[in-house]
């Protein structure tokens, strides 16, 4: 952690875009002013931590168990189905019996 001493009216610049200025010091309280780029978010630390913890809890609660049958189907996606990728059998009949190839000049009739 970087420790910097500043008096009322003095500031620090972070990343060339964020200015944190000490506006007032009274007792144990310090009033800070912050200038930051549009679209940035600024939270008190305790609020930021609460939001973060709630987001983690919500993300965990949203997870559901996939039924075993569906999980098996999802695992099979992209795998070859049985022997359907075998070119000889793809050219076969409905029972996947391979056809005999014909050579040029072969005739069915003798």
Backbone bond lengths (Angstrom), bond angles and torsions (degrees), N, CA, C in turn:
res aa  C-N    CA-C-N  psi(-1)  N-CA   C-N-CA  omega(-1)  CA-C   N-CA-C  phi
1 X - - - 1.448 - - 1.530 108.10 -
2 X 1.289 116.29 134.25 1.456 122.59 176.78 1.521 109.17 -86.45
3 X 1.323 117.26 128.32 1.463 121.87 177.73 1.522 108.91 -108.56
4 X 1.324 116.56 127.14 1.465 122.30 -179.39 1.525 108.08 -130.79
5 X 1.320 115.85 133.46 1.461 120.39 175.90 1.526 108.64 -95.72
6 X 1.321 116.76 129.06 1.463 122.50 179.15 1.523 108.10 -135.23
7 X 1.302 115.77 148.08 1.466 122.45 174.99 1.529 108.68 -101.22
8 X 1.318 116.53 167.05 1.461 121.41 177.03 1.527 109.38 -52.91
9 X 1.338 115.49 130.75 1.462 121.17 179.63 1.526 112.93 93.66
10 X 1.326 118.74 -14.30 1.464 121.25 179.23 1.531 109.63 -91.92
11 X 1.329 115.50 159.93 1.469 120.16 -174.32 1.521 111.38 -140.63
12 X 1.306 115.52 168.51 1.471 123.08 169.45 1.522 107.11 -125.91
13 X 1.335 115.91 150.78 1.462 121.63 179.00 1.526 107.69 -116.81
14 X 1.331 116.13 130.29 1.464 122.62 -178.13 1.523 109.43 -114.27
15 X 1.318 115.97 126.00 1.477 122.37 179.42 1.523 113.20 54.56
16 X 1.289 117.96 25.62 1.457 121.87 177.53 1.520 114.51 68.29
17 X 1.343 118.47 3.63 1.453 121.33 -175.82 1.525 113.47 -127.65
18 X 1.313 117.01 -25.77 1.463 120.74 -174.49 1.527 108.57 -108.72
19 X 1.327 115.91 126.78 1.464 121.31 178.87 1.532 107.72 -115.88
20 X 1.329 115.48 125.44 1.465 121.08 176.09 1.528 106.35 -115.97
21 X 1.327 115.20 118.38 1.463 120.91 -174.39 1.528 110.15 -117.39
22 X 1.336 116.14 136.32 1.470 121.11 175.51 1.515 107.37 -79.66
23 X 1.340 116.32 115.45 1.456 120.87 -178.26 1.522 112.50 -93.30
24 X 1.330 116.24 -35.54 1.464 118.98 -176.33 1.527 109.43 -161.31
25 X 1.323 115.88 146.40 1.462 122.06 174.85 1.524 106.94 -131.00
26 X 1.341 116.53 120.81 1.471 121.24 178.27 1.524 108.62 -139.43
27 X 1.304 116.13 118.83 1.457 120.02 -179.37 1.521 109.76 59.31
28 X 1.316 116.61 -125.47 1.463 120.90 179.98 1.514 113.68 -96.71
29 X 1.334 117.57 16.22 1.472 120.88 -177.79 1.516 111.34 -116.95
30 X 1.312 114.61 140.54 1.466 121.61 177.63 1.525 107.39 -122.52
31 X 1.316 117.17 129.11 1.467 121.86 176.64 1.520 107.44 -99.69
32 X 1.348 115.34 123.12 1.462 121.43 -178.93 1.516 110.30 -111.63
33 X 1.306 115.67 147.39 1.460 122.12 172.07 1.522 107.82 -115.20
34 X 1.311 116.84 137.12 1.473 121.01 -177.65 1.519 110.14 -123.96
35 X 1.315 116.19 132.36 1.465 122.93 171.33 1.517 106.26 -116.13
36 X 1.343 116.22 128.69 1.460 119.85 -176.39 1.519 109.34 -148.88
37 X 1.355 116.80 161.17 1.469 120.47 -176.95 1.531 111.91 -62.31
38 X 1.320 115.17 147.20 1.463 121.14 176.32 1.524 109.33 -59.19
39 X 1.304 116.11 139.33 1.460 120.34 -179.23 1.524 112.95 94.86
40 X 1.324 117.64 -13.00 1.456 121.06 177.07 1.518 109.12 -78.94
41 X 1.330 116.41 157.06 1.456 120.46 176.20 1.520 108.99 -116.70
42 X 1.317 115.66 144.53 1.465 121.97 178.64 1.527 107.25 -132.10
43 X 1.320 115.80 126.29 1.456 121.62 178.60 1.523 109.29 -128.97
44 X 1.326 116.72 150.73 1.454 120.11 166.38 1.523 106.24 -65.41
45 X 1.317 117.70 146.70 1.458 120.63 -174.83 1.524 112.62 -56.49
46 X 1.341 118.11 -44.47 1.463 119.76 -177.43 1.525 111.86 -64.47
47 X 1.327 117.64 -33.95 1.458 120.84 177.41 1.530 110.66 -72.20
48 X 1.315 116.21 -41.39 1.468 121.05 177.68 1.525 110.34 -58.45
49 X 1.334 117.41 -45.61 1.462 121.59 -179.15 1.531 111.26 -64.57
50 X 1.330 117.27 -38.33 1.468 120.90 178.28 1.531 110.45 -64.41
51 X 1.323 117.09 -44.93 1.465 121.51 178.73 1.524 110.16 -61.86
52 X 1.329 116.81 -45.45 1.463 121.18 179.74 1.527 111.13 -59.65
53 X 1.341 116.89 -46.23 1.467 120.95 -179.31 1.528 111.48 -63.79
54 X 1.332 117.51 -40.66 1.460 120.95 178.53 1.526 111.26 -66.29
55 X 1.321 116.83 -37.59 1.471 120.27 177.60 1.529 110.94 -65.37
56 X 1.331 116.75 -41.33 1.469 119.93 177.71 1.518 110.84 -62.84
57 X 1.338 116.86 -43.71 1.463 120.73 -179.67 1.530 110.59 -64.09
58 X 1.331 117.24 -41.50 1.464 121.08 -179.72 1.527 110.80 -66.40
59 X 1.323 117.50 -38.70 1.464 120.75 179.31 1.517 110.55 -65.80
60 X 1.321 117.48 -38.48 1.457 121.14 179.08 1.506 112.23 -71.21
61 X 1.325 117.62 -35.65 1.459 121.94 -178.58 1.519 111.50 -71.01
62 X 1.325 117.75 -24.63 1.456 121.72 -177.66 1.512 113.45 -78.32
63 X 1.324 117.78 -8.77 1.454 120.11 -179.23 1.526 109.24 -78.69
64 X 1.331 115.50 131.09 1.455 120.21 178.86 1.515 108.87 -119.80
65 X 1.313 116.18 153.32 1.455 121.20 179.15 1.518 108.66 -80.57
66 X 1.317 115.86 131.90 1.453 121.62 177.59 1.524 107.64 -82.76
67 X 1.345 118.87 130.34 1.466 120.92 178.01 1.527 110.95 -55.96
68 X 1.334 116.49 145.57 1.465 121.44 -174.69 1.525 112.60 -55.42
69 X 1.331 117.57 -43.98 1.459 120.20 -179.07 1.516 112.19 -60.75
70 X 1.322 116.55 -42.25 1.462 121.08 178.58 1.523 110.26 -68.17
71 X 1.320 117.51 -38.31 1.471 121.08 178.47 1.527 109.85 -61.05
72 X 1.342 117.62 -41.62 1.476 120.24 178.71 1.524 110.84 -64.67
73 X 1.334 116.78 -41.30 1.464 119.97 178.43 1.523 111.00 -62.34
74 X 1.331 116.22 -42.76 1.462 120.14 -179.85 1.527 111.43 -65.19
75 X 1.323 117.10 -33.56 1.463 120.25 178.00 1.521 110.88 -69.04
76 X 1.334 116.67 -30.52 1.456 120.83 -177.84 1.525 113.35 -79.76
77 X 1.316 117.64 -13.77 1.458 120.45 -179.28 1.525 109.01 -60.48
78 X 1.297 116.77 128.13 1.461 121.45 178.34 1.517 113.14 92.44
79 X 1.321 118.72 -10.62 1.462 120.53 177.46 1.519 109.12 -87.19
80 X 1.346 116.87 150.50 1.467 118.48 175.48 1.520 109.50 -62.39
81 X 1.313 116.61 140.30 1.465 120.92 -179.63 1.516 108.67 -90.17
82 X 1.306 117.79 109.20 1.460 122.64 177.31 1.508 111.37 53.10
83 X 1.315 117.41 -127.54 1.461 121.13 179.86 1.521 110.70 -109.80
84 X 1.324 117.96 20.56 1.465 121.78 -176.87 1.519 111.87 -65.09
85 X 1.322 118.23 -18.91 1.463 120.32 179.49 1.519 112.04 -85.72
86 X 1.313 117.70 -3.24 1.452 122.09 178.90 1.530 107.51 -76.50
87 X 1.343 117.97 116.37 1.459 121.34 -173.44 1.523 112.59 -63.25
88 X 1.335 117.30 -36.04 1.459 118.90 179.13 1.520 110.35 -62.40
89 X 1.301 117.10 -42.12 1.452 119.91 -178.11 1.522 111.16 -75.33
90 X 1.332 118.44 -29.79 1.458 120.60 177.86 1.519 109.92 -63.41
91 X 1.335 116.33 -29.86 1.457 119.91 -179.47 1.518 111.64 -86.99
92 X 1.338 116.95 -2.57 1.455 120.83 -176.74 1.512 111.93 -80.02
93 X 1.356 114.37 -172.85 1.454 120.11 -179.76 1.527 110.33 -82.29
94 X 1.308 116.06 -168.60 1.465 120.98 -176.66 1.523 112.00 -63.00
95 X 1.350 117.58 -24.51 1.463 121.01 178.85 1.524 111.76 -89.76
96 X 1.332 116.46 9.14 1.462 123.10 -177.79 1.528 113.02 60.97
97 X 1.333 115.74 31.21 1.462 120.11 173.62 1.520 107.07 -84.74
98 X 1.338 117.50 124.22 1.470 118.79 -177.28 1.529 112.10 -63.33
99 X 1.324 116.56 141.87 1.462 121.79 174.35 1.517 108.39 -83.14
100 X 1.276 114.89 151.66 1.454 117.99 173.41 1.513 107.57 -83.83
101 X 1.301 116.41 136.26 1.451 118.81 -178.69 1.518 110.17 -76.75
102 X 1.330 115.47 149.77 1.453 121.35 178.11 1.509 108.24 -100.88
103 X 1.293 115.80 138.28 1.458 120.38 175.81 1.515 108.68 -93.14
104 X 1.314 115.27 154.19 1.463 118.63 175.79 1.524 109.18 -58.20
105 X 1.295 114.80 133.95 1.451 119.72 178.36 1.512 113.23 94.21
106 X 1.350 117.48 -16.40 1.467 119.58 177.52 1.520 108.08 -72.73
107 X 1.272 116.64 136.21 1.459 122.14 177.42 1.512 108.61 -118.81
108 X 1.331 115.76 146.76 1.439 119.51 176.44 1.534 110.25 -72.30
109 X 1.306 116.43 -33.29 1.455 121.21 -178.18 1.530 109.05 -88.34
110 X 1.358 115.86 142.19 1.453 118.51 177.74 1.477 112.14 -105.68
